[in-house]
Amino acid sequence: MTVTRHAATVRRFVIRAVMVLCLGGGPVVAQDLSALARLNPQDSSVADTDGGIGVALALSQPVPWRVRVLDAPPRLIMDFREVDWTGIDRVARTSGHVKALRAGVFRPGWSRLVIEMDAPFLVASAAMTTGDGAARIDVRLLPAVQADFAAKAALPEPPGWALPASAPPQPASKREPGPPIIVLDPGHGGIDPGAERDGVTEADLMLGFARELKEVLVRAGFRVVMTREDDVFVPLESRISIARAAHADVFVALHADALAEGEAVGATVYTLSDAASDAASAALAERHDRDDLLAGVDLSKQDDLVATVLMDMARTETEPRTARLSAALAGAMQKAGIKMHRHPEQSAGLSVLKSPDVPSVLIELGFLSSARDLARLNDPVWRAKMTQAIRDGLAAWGAQDQALQALLRK
């Protein structure tokens, strides 16, 4: 990965990016900056040029940055120290090779720009020009042979930057006694806003709802861990790791997607299944995985979490507990008069639910593609009713599960 370095005392100079992962070389340590750089969309562009792709980014000030490529699909990944990407949708895009572009917060203090390409392109040159306090980054990409591109994409990230590995299942004996631990997972975040409608993003809605739900659960005696507390990106794999590290009793993912496929109105509780309930559920699972790809996550080396015998054995015990959890939550919502999907309990191959040893559900609180659902999601009275229903469902499941576990131990 590449990091450019600059000196604040120099008024104008050009920094050549050492292409650590694209052209070879060793990692350079990034310096910390406290001020936030802003994108100038009017002076930025992504365009075809001289048989390749040219990326020009105008920033309000110089920042440390690094660049690399990832494969399947081919993507250019550019990481920056604290850049506000407001206006990225107004950047001129005249490249026929660019299929998608996404930018936003990737982790605290770092933002990311991801450009998905229709074929392999490698970085031929990269430079930052600074002057009058501002900065301009120019990157030129040229077509590459797939084998060469794959080799560059497969190079490891520097220590301290790679995503954390998934934590292994923790023996129950290591769990400290106390109230049940609920891990709340507000979907999307940061570079991945999720569904959007009328200026509202799924990421913001779910973070706000999760905070409200956390308060209700804590007051009811649960211990609560959040996979994210701010508008930051958390990869699917890391969300599972957080649940395991917390010795979670239950993992609850919170979403409000937008779907064109099938009926998309009302709340739904999803559980993991190799075969999706319907085409809409299959599309939902596929899009959630693609969101990780479009955020610049390398999924090529992720283990298949359902492949090993150990995990299959763990899931044999967990699946019936998860099914009872889903039924308890859906039942509590219906009892509270919550508007439910015509099929309130469904299943799909959702990666975020693949922890084999933690009962896990994904709750679609509603769909942003539905104006009525969006109105409900913005209604504090409805949200309070839903948080209480989830609390009641978790409590009912916990009492039932504890009784059944006691019977099994006899």
C-alpha positions in Angstrom: 0.0 0.0 0.0 1.3 3.5 -0.7 1.4 6.5 1.5 2.5 10.0 0.3 4.3 12.2 2.8 4.5 16.0 2.8 6.0 18.9 4.7 3.8 21.7 5.8 6.6 24.3 5.4 7.0 23.7 1.7 4.6 25.8 -0.4 4.8 24.0 -3.7 6.2 20.6 -4.7 5.3 17.3 -6.3 5.2 14.1 -4.3 5.6 10.9 -6.3 3.6 8.0 -4.7 5.8 4.9 -4.1 3.5 2.2 -5.5 4.0 -0.3 -2.8 1.4 -2.8 -3.9 1.2 -1.8 -7.6 4.8 -1.2 -8.5 6.7 -2.8 -5.7 8.5 -1.3 -2.7 8.1 -1.1 1.1 5.4 0.5 3.2 5.8 4.1 4.4 4.3 5.2 7.7 1.5 7.8 7.4 1.7 10.9 9.5 -1.4 12.0 11.5 -3.3 15.2 10.6 -6.1 16.7 12.6 -7.6 19.0 10.0 -10.2 17.6 7.6 -9.5 18.0 3.8 -12.4 18.6 1.5 -13.0 17.4 -2.0 -13.4 20.1 -4.7 -15.7 18.2 -7.2 -15.6 20.9 -9.8 -11.9 20.5 -10.3 -11.9 16.7 -10.0 -12.5 14.1 -12.7 -12.4 10.4 -13.7 -11.8 10.1 -17.4 -10.4 7.9 -20.2 -7.0 9.2 -21.3 -4.3 7.9 -23.7 -5.7 4.3 -23.7 -6.1 4.3 -19.9 -7.9 5.9 -17.0 -7.0 9.2 -15.5 -8.1 10.1 -11.9 -7.7 13.8 -10.8 -8.7 14.8 -7.3 -8.6 18.4 -6.1 -8.4 18.6 -2.3 -8.5 21.6 0.0 -5.2 20.6 1.6 -2.5 17.9 1.3 -3.1 14.6 3.2 -1.3 11.3 3.5 -2.6 8.8 1.0 -2.0 5.3 -0.3 -3.2 3.3 -3.3 -3.5 -0.3 -4.3 -5.6 -2.6 -6.5 -8.0 -5.5 -5.7 -9.4 -8.2 -8.0 -12.7 -9.9 -8.6 -13.9 -7.4 -9.6 -10.9 -5.2 -10.5 -10.9 -2.1 -8.3 -8.6 0.8 -7.6 -8.5 1.5 -3.8 -7.3 4.9 -2.6 -7.1 5.6 1.1 -6.7 9.1 2.5 -6.2 10.6 5.9 -9.5 12.5 6.7 -11.1 13.6 3.5 -14.7 14.9 3.4 -16.2 13.4 0.2 -19.2 15.6 0.0 -19.9 16.2 -3.7 -18.3 13.0 -5.0 -21.5 12.4 -7.0 -20.8 15.6 -8.9 -17.3 14.7 -10.1 -17.2 14.5 -13.9 -17.1 10.8 -15.0 -16.3 10.3 -18.7 -14.6 6.9 -18.5 -16.2 4.0 -20.2 -14.0 1.7 -18.1 -15.4 2.8 -14.7 -18.4 0.8 -13.6 -18.9 2.1 -10.1 -17.4 4.7 -7.8 -17.9 5.0 -4.0 -16.2 7.2 -1.4 -16.6 7.8 2.3 -15.3 7.0 5.8 -13.6 3.7 6.0 -12.4 3.7 9.6 -11.8 6.4 12.2 -9.4 9.0 10.7 -9.3 7.4 7.3 -11.5 7.7 4.2 -11.5 5.7 1.0 -12.3 6.1 -2.7 -13.1 2.9 -4.6 -13.2 2.8 -8.4 -14.6 -0.4 -9.9 -13.2 -1.1 -13.4 -14.4 -3.2 -16.3 -11.0 -4.8 -16.8 -7.5 -5.0 -15.2 -5.7 -1.7 -15.0 -2.5 -1.0 -13.0 -1.1 2.3 -11.8 1.4 3.7 -14.2 2.0 6.9 -12.3 0.7 8.8 -9.2 1.6 12.2 -7.9 0.4 14.9 -5.5 1.0 18.5 -6.4 0.6 21.1 -3.6 0.4 24.9 -3.6 -1.4 27.7 -1.8 -2.4 25.2 0.9 -4.4 23.0 -1.6 -3.5 19.7 -3.2 -4.1 17.9 -6.5 -3.7 14.1 -6.9 -3.3 12.6 -10.3 -3.3 8.9 -10.9 -2.9 7.3 -14.3 -3.9 3.7 -14.9 -3.0 1.6 -18.0 -4.4 -1.8 -19.2 -2.7 -4.8 -17.7 -2.5 -8.5 -18.3 -4.8 -10.4 -15.9 -2.0 -12.4 -14.4 0.0 -9.3 -13.6 -3.0 -7.6 -12.1 -3.9 -10.6 -10.0 -0.3 -10.8 -8.6 -0.4 -7.1 -7.6 -3.9 -7.5 -6.1 -2.8 -10.5 -4.0 0.1 -8.7 -2.3 -0.6 -8.4 1.5 -1.4 -5.1 3.2 1.1 -3.6 5.6 0.9 -4.6 9.3 -1.6 -2.6 11.2 -3.8 -1.9 8.2 -5.2 -5.3 7.2 -8.7 -6.1 8.5 -8.8 -8.1 11.7 -9.1 -11.8 11.3 -12.4 -13.5 12.3 -12.2 -14.6 15.9 -12.7 -18.4 16.5 -15.7 -19.6 18.4 -15.1 -19.1 22.2 -15.9 -22.0 24.6 -18.9 -21.2 26.8 -16.8 -21.8 29.9 -14.8 -18.6 29.2 -17.9 -16.5 29.4 -18.2 -14.5 32.6 -21.5 -14.9 34.4 -24.0 -12.1 34.2 -26.9 -10.7 32.2 -27.3 -11.8 28.5 -25.0 -10.1 26.0 -26.8 -8.7 22.9 -24.7 -7.5 20.0 -26.5 -4.9 17.9 -25.3 -4.5 14.4 -26.5 -1.3 12.7 -26.1 -2.1 9.0 -23.8 -0.3 6.6 -21.9 2.9 7.6 -19.1 5.1 6.5 -18.2 4.5 2.9 -21.3 2.2 2.6 -24.4 4.3 3.1 -26.8 1.4 2.3 -30.2 2.2 0.8 -31.0 5.9 0.2 -34.3 7.8 -0.2 -35.3 11.4 0.1 -32.0 12.4 1.6 -32.2 9.6 4.2 -29.6 6.8 4.3 -30.1 3.4 5.8 -26.7 3.7 7.6 -27.8 6.8 9.6 -31.3 5.4 10.3 -30.0 2.1 11.6 -27.4 3.8 13.8 -30.0 6.0 15.4 -32.4 3.1 15.9 -29.7 0.9 17.4 -28.8 3.6 19.9 -32.5 3.8 21.0 -32.7 0.0 21.1 -29.5 -0.2 23.2 -30.9 2.2 25.8 -34.2 0.1 26.0 -32.3 -3.2 26.4 -29.8 -1.9 29.0 -32.7 -0.6 31.1 -34.3 -4.1 30.8 -31.1 -5.7 32.3 -29.3 -6.8 29.1 -25.6 -6.1 28.4 -25.3 -4.5 24.9 -22.4 -4.3 22.5 -22.6 -2.3 19.2 -20.6 -3.2 16.1 -20.3 0.5 15.4 -21.0 3.6 17.4 -20.4 6.1 14.7 -20.7 6.5 10.9 -17.8 4.2 10.1 -17.5 1.2 7.8 -17.3 -2.2 9.4 -16.8 -5.2 7.1 -19.2 -8.1 7.4 -16.4 -10.4 8.7 -15.5 -8.0 11.4 -19.1 -7.7 12.6 -19.0 -11.5 13.2 -15.7 -11.2 15.0 -17.0 -8.5 17.3 -19.9 -10.8 18.3 -17.6 -13.7 19.1 -15.1 -11.5 21.0 -18.0 -10.2 23.1 -19.1 -13.8 23.9 -22.5 -12.7 22.6 -25.7 -14.6 23.5 -27.5 -13.1 20.5 -26.5 -11.2 17.4 -29.1 -8.8 15.9 -28.3 -7.1 12.6 -30.6 -4.0 11.8 -31.4 -3.0 8.2 -33.9 -1.1 6.2 -33.1 -1.9 2.6 -34.7 -0.9 -0.7 -35.8 -3.8 -2.9 -37.5 -3.9 -6.3 -37.9 -7.6 -6.2 -41.0 -9.1 -4.7 -43.1 -7.5 -1.9 -41.0 -5.1 0.2 -43.3 -3.6 2.9 -43.2 -4.3 6.6 -40.8 -5.7 9.1 -39.1 -9.1 8.5 -36.9 -11.3 10.6 -34.2 -13.2 8.6 -32.2 -16.2 9.6 -29.4 -18.0 7.7 -30.1 -20.6 5.1 -28.2 -22.0 2.1 -31.4 -21.6 0.1 -33.2 -18.2 0.1 -36.9 -18.0 0.9 -37.5 -16.2 -2.4 -35.8 -14.2 -5.2 -36.0 -11.0 -3.1 -34.2 -12.6 -0.2 -31.5 -14.0 -2.6 -31.0 -10.5 -4.1 -30.8 -9.0 -0.6 -28.0 -11.4 0.4 -26.1 -10.8 -2.8 -26.3 -7.1 -2.4 -25.0 -7.1 1.1 -21.9 -9.0 0.0 -21.4 -6.7 -2.9 -21.5 -3.7 -0.5 -18.3 -5.1 1.0 -16.7 -5.4 -2.4 -17.7 -1.8 -3.3 -16.2 -0.6 -0.1 -12.8 -2.0 -1.2 -12.8 -5.2 0.9 -10.8 -8.2 -0.4 -13.1 -11.2 0.0 -10.9 -13.6 -2.0 -9.1 -15.0 1.1 -12.1 -15.1 3.4 -12.7 -18.6 4.8 -16.1 -20.2 4.0 -17.5 -20.0 7.5 -19.8 -23.0 7.0 -17.1 -25.3 5.6 -15.4 -27.0 8.6 -16.7 -29.9 10.5 -16.3 -28.0 13.8 -18.5 -25.2 12.6 -21.1 -27.5 11.2 -21.3 -29.2 14.6 -21.7 -25.9 16.3 -24.4 -24.8 13.9 -26.4 -28.1 14.5 -26.9 -26.9 18.1 -27.3 -23.2 17.2 -29.9 -23.5 14.3 -32.9 -24.6 16.4 -32.1 -21.9 19.0 -31.9 -19.3 16.1 -35.3 -20.5 14.8 -36.9 -20.0 18.2 -35.3 -16.6 18.4 -36.8 -15.6 15.1 -40.2 -16.9 16.1 -40.0 -15.0 19.4 -39.1 -11.7 17.8 -41.6 -11.9 15.0 -44.3 -12.9 17.6 -43.5 -10.0 19.8 -43.7 -7.6 16.9 -47.0 -8.9 15.8 -48.4 -8.8 19.3 -47.3 -5.1 19.5 -49.2 -4.3 16.3 -46.1 -3.7 14.2 -46.8 -3.8 10.4 -45.1 -7.0 9.2 -44.2 -8.4 5.8 -46.6 -10.9 4.4 -44.0 -13.5 5.3 -42.6 -12.2 8.6 -39.9 -14.9 9.0 -37.6 -15.5 6.0 -34.2 -16.9 5.3 -31.2 -16.1 3.0 -27.5 -16.7 2.7 -26.6 -13.5 4.6 -22.9 -13.5 5.4 -23.4 -11.4 8.5 -25.4 -14.3 10.0 -22.8 -17.0 9.5 -21.4 -17.1 13.0 -21.9 -20.8 13.8 -22.0 -20.5 17.6 -24.1 -17.4 18.2 -27.9 -17.3 17.4 -28.1 -14.6 14.8 -30.9 -12.8 13.1 -31.2 -9.9 10.7 -34.2 -7.6 11.2 -35.5 -5.6 8.2 -37.3 -2.9 10.2 -38.9 -1.8 6.9 -37.9 -0.9 3.4 -36.8 2.5 2.2 -38.4 1.6 -1.1 -41.7 1.9 0.6 -42.9 5.4 1.4 -45.1 4.0 4.2 -42.2 2.1 5.8 -40.0 5.2 5.6 -42.6 7.3 7.4 -42.8 4.6 10.1 -39.0 4.5 10.5 -39.0 8.3 11.0 -41.8 8.2 13.5 -40.4 8.2 17.1 -43.6 6.6 18.4 -43.3 3.7 16.0 -39.6 3.3 16.8 -40.3 3.2 20.5 -42.9 0.5 19.9 -40.5 -1.5 17.8 -37.6 -1.3 20.4 -40.0 -2.5 23.1 -41.2 -5.4 20.8 -37.6 -6.5 20.2 -36.9 -6.2 24.0 -39.9 -8.4 24.7 -39.0 -10.9 22.0 -35.4 -11.3 23.4 -36.7 -11.7 26.9 -39.2 -14.3 25.9 -36.6 -16.2 23.9 -34.0 -15.9 26.7 -36.4 -17.5 29.3 -37.3 -20.3 26.9 -33.7 -20.9 25.9 -32.6 -21.0 29.5 -35.3 -23.6 30.4 -34.4 -25.8 27.4 -30.7 -25.6 28.2 -31.4 -26.6 31.7 -33.3 -29.7 30.5 -30.5 -30.7 28.2 -28.0 -30.6 31.0 -30.0 -33.1 33.0 
